[in-house]
Amino acid sequence: MSKVCENLHQDVYDFMPVTFVIDIGNPVCQFEYDKFTTYFNIVDKGKKKMDVNADEAEKKKRRDAVNKQLISHLNLAEKRRNFKNISLRDSMFDGQNIWLLKPSDYNRGRGVHLFNSID
């Protein structure tokens, strides 16, 4: 998906949410897990700072602050393609910090879990 979007000069995250592949058997597993927890915690902290009754301008201001942190955080920095920018879209900033956990070796929705905390 990243390569297709790059060829079309589109940002992959305009079409799909931020994804982390954490494969226990892979030597970079801890690095990927650290990237995920960093991302999760920055988003979670940003959402907790926002007033429940915030207007759209305040939500945008808070989302922009979160994105600034995400982009500048060293743990999330990597060789980025021109059109791949790890940032939080407005549709992903409403509501809770909900994530989908999908085991890589299952299919048809088996083993899928939703969570909103690292615990």
C-alpha atoms as an extended CHARMM CRD file, in Angstrom:
* protein
*
       119  EXT
         1         1  MET       CA              0.0000000000        0.0000000000        0.0000000000  PROA      1               0.0000000000
         2         2  SER       CA              2.8710000000        2.3670000000        0.8180000000  PROA      2               0.0000000000
         3         3  LYS       CA              4.5050000000        1.8340000000       -2.5690000000  PROA      3               0.0000000000
         4         4  VAL       CA              1.2290000000        2.3360000000       -4.4640000000  PROA      4               0.0000000000
         5         5  CYS       CA              0.5460000000        5.5780000000       -2.5930000000  PROA      5               0.0000000000
         6         6  GLU       CA              4.1100000000        6.7390000000       -3.1500000000  PROA      6               0.0000000000
         7         7  ASN       CA              3.7660000000        6.1450000000       -6.8930000000  PROA      7               0.0000000000
         8         8  LEU       CA              0.4940000000        8.0980000000       -6.8840000000  PROA      8               0.0000000000
         9         9  HSD       CA              2.0200000000       10.8720000000       -4.7350000000  PROA      9               0.0000000000
        10        10  GLN       CA             -0.5140000000       10.2110000000       -1.9800000000  PROA      10              0.0000000000
        11        11  ASP       CA             -0.0800000000        9.7930000000        1.7570000000  PROA      11              0.0000000000
        12        12  VAL       CA             -0.7990000000        6.1720000000        2.7100000000  PROA      12              0.0000000000
        13        13  TYR       CA             -2.3080000000        7.3480000000        6.0090000000  PROA      13              0.0000000000
        14        14  ASP       CA             -5.0670000000        9.1460000000        4.1020000000  PROA      14              0.0000000000
        15        15  PHE       CA             -6.3590000000        5.6490000000        3.2780000000  PROA      15              0.0000000000
        16        16  MET       CA             -5.4440000000        3.4760000000        6.2350000000  PROA      16              0.0000000000
        17        17  PRO       CA             -4.6420000000        3.9780000000        9.9230000000  PROA      17              0.0000000000
        18        18  VAL       CA             -1.1450000000        3.9180000000       11.3580000000  PROA      18              0.0000000000
        19        19  THR       CA             -0.0120000000        0.2960000000       11.5820000000  PROA      19              0.0000000000
        20        20  PHE       CA              2.7350000000       -1.3660000000       13.5850000000  PROA      20              0.0000000000
        21        21  VAL       CA              3.8790000000       -4.9110000000       12.7870000000  PROA      21              0.0000000000
        22        22  ILE       CA              5.1950000000       -6.4850000000       15.9690000000  PROA      22              0.0000000000
        23        23  ASP       CA              6.4210000000       -9.9770000000       15.1310000000  PROA      23              0.0000000000
        24        24  ILE       CA              7.7440000000      -11.8000000000       18.2140000000  PROA      24              0.0000000000
        25        25  GLY       CA             10.0900000000      -13.9230000000       16.0750000000  PROA      25              0.0000000000
        26        26  ASN       CA             11.6760000000      -10.8920000000       14.4150000000  PROA      26              0.0000000000
        27        27  PRO       CA             14.9010000000       -9.3640000000       15.8430000000  PROA      27              0.0000000000
        28        28  VAL       CA             13.4400000000       -5.8370000000       15.5430000000  PROA      28              0.0000000000
        29        29  CYS       CA             10.3760000000       -6.7700000000       17.6140000000  PROA      29              0.0000000000
        30        30  GLN       CA             11.3950000000       -4.6750000000       20.6360000000  PROA      30              0.0000000000
        31        31  PHE       CA             12.1210000000       -1.6420000000       18.4450000000  PROA      31              0.0000000000
        32        32  GLU       CA              8.6770000000       -1.8990000000       16.7870000000  PROA      32              0.0000000000
        33        33  TYR       CA              6.9800000000       -2.3900000000       20.1620000000  PROA      33              0.0000000000
        34        34  ASP       CA              8.7860000000        0.6800000000       21.5300000000  PROA      34              0.0000000000
        35        35  LYS       CA              7.6440000000        2.7100000000       18.5180000000  PROA      35              0.0000000000
        36        36  PHE       CA              4.0550000000        1.5850000000       19.0900000000  PROA      36              0.0000000000
        37        37  THR       CA              4.0520000000        2.3580000000       22.8280000000  PROA      37              0.0000000000
        38        38  THR       CA              5.5940000000        5.7750000000       22.1720000000  PROA      38              0.0000000000
        39        39  TYR       CA              2.9250000000        6.5610000000       19.5670000000  PROA      39              0.0000000000
        40        40  PHE       CA              0.1390000000        5.2200000000       21.7960000000  PROA      40              0.0000000000
        41        41  ASN       CA              1.2690000000        7.2160000000       24.8320000000  PROA      41              0.0000000000
        42        42  ILE       CA              1.6880000000       10.4990000000       22.9240000000  PROA      42              0.0000000000
        43        43  VAL       CA             -1.8220000000       10.1640000000       21.4690000000  PROA      43              0.0000000000
        44        44  ASP       CA             -3.3010000000        9.0770000000       24.8040000000  PROA      44              0.0000000000
        45        45  LYS       CA             -1.7320000000       11.9960000000       26.6620000000  PROA      45              0.0000000000
        46        46  GLY       CA             -2.9500000000       14.4380000000       23.9810000000  PROA      46              0.0000000000
        47        47  LYS       CA             -6.5100000000       13.1400000000       24.1770000000  PROA      47              0.0000000000
        48        48  LYS       CA             -6.5500000000       13.3320000000       27.9730000000  PROA      48              0.0000000000
        49        49  LYS       CA             -5.4960000000       16.9990000000       27.8380000000  PROA      49              0.0000000000
        50        50  MET       CA             -8.4130000000       17.8830000000       25.5630000000  PROA      50              0.0000000000
        51        51  ASP       CA            -11.6720000000       19.0850000000       27.0810000000  PROA      51              0.0000000000
        52        52  VAL       CA            -14.6200000000       16.7810000000       26.3380000000  PROA      52              0.0000000000
        53        53  ASN       CA            -16.6750000000       19.7820000000       25.1720000000  PROA      53              0.0000000000
        54        54  ALA       CA            -13.9140000000       21.2660000000       22.9940000000  PROA      54              0.0000000000
        55        55  ASP       CA            -14.9660000000       22.9150000000       19.7520000000  PROA      55              0.0000000000
        56        56  GLU       CA            -13.4760000000       21.9750000000       16.3690000000  PROA      56              0.0000000000
        57        57  ALA       CA            -10.8070000000       24.7040000000       16.5570000000  PROA      57              0.0000000000
        58        58  GLU       CA             -9.6030000000       23.4230000000       19.9300000000  PROA      58              0.0000000000
        59        59  LYS       CA             -9.5840000000       19.8140000000       18.6730000000  PROA      59              0.0000000000
        60        60  LYS       CA             -7.5000000000       20.8540000000       15.6610000000  PROA      60              0.0000000000
        61        61  LYS       CA             -5.0870000000       22.7700000000       17.9060000000  PROA      61              0.0000000000
        62        62  ARG       CA             -4.6870000000       19.7420000000       20.2150000000  PROA      62              0.0000000000
        63        63  ARG       CA             -4.3050000000       17.3330000000       17.2430000000  PROA      63              0.0000000000
        64        64  ASP       CA             -1.6510000000       19.5890000000       15.6880000000  PROA      64              0.0000000000
        65        65  ALA       CA              0.2390000000       19.6150000000       19.0050000000  PROA      65              0.0000000000
        66        66  VAL       CA              0.1070000000       15.8040000000       19.1430000000  PROA      66              0.0000000000
        67        67  ASN       CA              1.3010000000       15.5480000000       15.5290000000  PROA      67              0.0000000000
        68        68  LYS       CA              4.1880000000       17.8810000000       16.2560000000  PROA      68              0.0000000000
        69        69  GLN       CA              5.2630000000       15.5610000000       19.0780000000  PROA      69              0.0000000000
        70        70  LEU       CA              4.8630000000       12.4560000000       16.8990000000  PROA      70              0.0000000000
        71        71  ILE       CA              6.9200000000       13.8870000000       14.0530000000  PROA      71              0.0000000000
        72        72  SER       CA              9.7060000000       15.1810000000       16.2950000000  PROA      72              0.0000000000
        73        73  HSD       CA             10.0210000000       12.1300000000       18.5580000000  PROA      73              0.0000000000
        74        74  LEU       CA             13.3050000000       10.3110000000       17.9400000000  PROA      74              0.0000000000
        75        75  ASN       CA             11.8340000000        6.8480000000       18.5490000000  PROA      75              0.0000000000
        76        76  LEU       CA              9.3780000000        7.3610000000       15.6720000000  PROA      76              0.0000000000
        77        77  ALA       CA             11.9510000000        8.8490000000       13.3000000000  PROA      77              0.0000000000
        78        78  GLU       CA             13.0050000000        6.6200000000       10.4560000000  PROA      78              0.0000000000
        79        79  LYS       CA             13.8640000000        6.8400000000        6.8010000000  PROA      79              0.0000000000
        80        80  ARG       CA             10.5370000000        8.1440000000        5.6070000000  PROA      80              0.0000000000
        81        81  ARG       CA              9.3210000000        8.1230000000        2.0640000000  PROA      81              0.0000000000
        82        82  ASN       CA              8.1620000000       11.4740000000        0.7460000000  PROA      82              0.0000000000
        83        83  PHE       CA              4.4990000000       10.5600000000        1.0880000000  PROA      83              0.0000000000
        84        84  LYS       CA              4.5590000000        8.5260000000        4.2860000000  PROA      84              0.0000000000
        85        85  ASN       CA              4.0400000000       10.7370000000        7.2980000000  PROA      85              0.0000000000
        86        86  ILE       CA              3.1520000000        9.1910000000       10.6530000000  PROA      86              0.0000000000
        87        87  SER       CA              0.5510000000       11.6150000000       11.8720000000  PROA      87              0.0000000000
        88        88  LEU       CA             -2.8260000000       11.5580000000       13.5240000000  PROA      88              0.0000000000
        89        89  ARG       CA             -5.7530000000       12.3450000000       11.2400000000  PROA      89              0.0000000000
        90        90  ASP       CA             -8.7640000000       14.2410000000       12.5430000000  PROA      90              0.0000000000
        91        91  SER       CA            -10.9580000000       11.1350000000       12.1980000000  PROA      91              0.0000000000
        92        92  MET       CA             -8.5040000000        9.2670000000       14.4500000000  PROA      92              0.0000000000
        93        93  PHE       CA             -8.4810000000       11.9640000000       17.1330000000  PROA      93              0.0000000000
        94        94  ASP       CA            -12.1890000000       11.8860000000       18.0200000000  PROA      94              0.0000000000
        95        95  GLY       CA            -13.2900000000        9.5440000000       20.7700000000  PROA      95              0.0000000000
        96        96  GLN       CA            -10.9630000000        7.1330000000       22.5050000000  PROA      96              0.0000000000
        97        97  ASN       CA             -7.4890000000        5.8620000000       21.7020000000  PROA      97              0.0000000000
        98        98  ILE       CA             -8.7470000000        2.5010000000       20.3930000000  PROA      98              0.0000000000
        99        99  TRP       CA             -6.4580000000       -0.0080000000       18.6950000000  PROA      99              0.0000000000
       100       100  LEU       CA             -6.9870000000       -3.2980000000       16.9060000000  PROA      100             0.0000000000
       101       101  LEU       CA             -4.6560000000       -6.1780000000       17.7180000000  PROA      101             0.0000000000
       102       102  LYS       CA             -4.5850000000       -8.8320000000       15.0030000000  PROA      102             0.0000000000
       103       103  PRO       CA             -2.3990000000      -11.9180000000       15.2110000000  PROA      103             0.0000000000
       104       104  SER       CA             -0.4490000000      -12.3270000000       11.9760000000  PROA      104             0.0000000000
       105       105  ASP       CA             -0.9370000000      -16.0810000000       11.7490000000  PROA      105             0.0000000000
       106       106  TYR       CA             -4.7550000000      -16.1510000000       11.9450000000  PROA      106             0.0000000000
       107       107  ASN       CA             -7.4370000000      -15.2290000000        9.4420000000  PROA      107             0.0000000000
       108       108  ARG       CA            -11.1980000000      -14.6090000000        9.2690000000  PROA      108             0.0000000000
       109       109  GLY       CA            -11.1060000000      -12.3910000000       12.3520000000  PROA      109             0.0000000000
       110       110  ARG       CA             -9.8640000000      -15.0770000000       14.7340000000  PROA      110             0.0000000000
       111       111  GLY       CA             -7.7990000000      -13.7390000000       17.6100000000  PROA      111             0.0000000000
       112       112  VAL       CA             -8.6570000000      -10.0810000000       16.9230000000  PROA      112             0.0000000000
       113       113  HSD       CA             -8.9280000000       -7.8600000000       20.0140000000  PROA      113             0.0000000000
       114       114  LEU       CA             -9.7470000000       -4.1900000000       20.5770000000  PROA      114             0.0000000000
       115       115  PHE       CA             -7.9690000000       -2.2930000000       23.3210000000  PROA      115             0.0000000000
       116       116  ASN       CA             -7.6000000000        1.2580000000       24.6020000000  PROA      116             0.0000000000
       117       117  SER       CA             -4.8100000000        0.8800000000       27.1410000000  PROA      117             0.0000000000
       118       118  ILE       CA             -1.3170000000       -0.5760000000       27.0630000000  PROA      118             0.0000000000
       119       119  ASP       CA             -2.2370000000       -2.9010000000       29.9470000000  PROA      119             0.0000000000
